[in-house]
């Protein structure tokens, strides 16, 4: 199901692929929390400043950082489930891999408010019921 929030998720993924911290921050709610797969190590990213930090960290750590969502579905309550893969190549090491992405994204006031990557499609689907 396509919707305004689903389209926003696609645009934010595109901003990440381009390393566009300004666009990502501009579409991030001041009280936003983003739990990426690496948040277990680095912690949760907060607000527009956290969005900028996330992009900056990616640019320092990776030559390639390309999230791609094959499935983006907006739920009746406005949450979005986005399932796909993240293609990365480490800066310095040159190690290249793809890892699964299975995120649930919530919006408030038209801005990304919560992002949580479960890393597993079944877990993300279970989170949205």
N, C-alpha and C positions, 0 to 999 in steps of 0.2 A: 504494500500500500504506500503510495507516494503522498507526501504532505510537506508542509512548510518546514517542520523540524527534521524530517528525513533529508530534505534538500540541504538544510543547514549542516548536517553531519557530512554530507558529500563535499560541501564547500570547505569545511574545516579540515577534512582529510587532505584536500587539494592544497590548502595553505601549509599544512605540515610537510607535504612533499616538496613544496617550493621553499620551505624554511621561512615563511612569511609570519614572523612573530607579531607584527603590528596587526595583521588581519585576525590572527587567532586571539590576541588580547582584546581587540575591539568587539569580538563576538563572545566574550567570556564574562559571565556575571561577576560582580565584585565579591560575592560570597561563594564563588564556585569552588568545588573540590574535584580534583581529577586523580583517580587511582589507576595508574598505569601498571603494567606487569612489573616494572622495576620499582614501584612504590614500596614494596616490601623491604627493599634495601635503602632507597633514598627518601621515602616518605611521600605523603600526598602533596600534590601541587595545589596551591590556593590562589584564586582570583586571577585577574589579568597579569599581575606580576609573576605568578606561578606559570602561566601560559608562556610568557616570554622566557622564563628560566628553562622550561621544558624544551623549547626550540633551541635555545643557546646550548643546553647540555647535549642535545642531539647533534648539533653542528660540530661540537667539540669531540664527540665520541664516534660519530659515524660519517663516512664518506657518502653513503646512501642511506636514506631513511624514507621509505615509501610505503605508507599504509594504503591498502587497497581493500575496499569492501565489495564483496560479491553480492551480498544480501543486506539491504537496508530497508527496514520495515518500521513504520510508525504505528504505534499502538493507539487504541481509542483514547487513552489518557494523555497522549502526547509524547510519552517516552518513545525512544527509538532503540531498536536492537540492530546492531551493525556487526556483521560477521564477514570475515575475510582473512587477510594475511598481511604481515609486515615483512617487507624485504629490506634487509639491512646489510651494510658492509662496514666493518670496523675500521676506524681511522687508525692508521699505524699497523695494525695486524693484517688488514686486508681480508680477514675472515668474513665470508659472506654466507647468509642463511635466510630462510624464511620461517617465521613463527606465526601461529594462528592468532587472530584477533577475534574476540567475541565480546563486544562492549554493549553496555546499556547506557544511554545518554538521556539526561533529563534537561528540560529547559525551563527558565523562569524569565518573564518579561522579555521573551524573544531571544534570550542569551543562554549559552550553555551554562548549566548550573551544576550538574553532577555528571561525571564520566567515570565509569568503572569497567575496566577490561578484565573479564573473567578468564580469558585465554582458552575457553572451552565453550563451544556453541550450546551444548546441552545445559550447562550451568547458567549461561546468559538467558536462555529461553526460560529456564525455571525461575529466574529472578523476576521476569516480567509476568510470570503466571501463564 
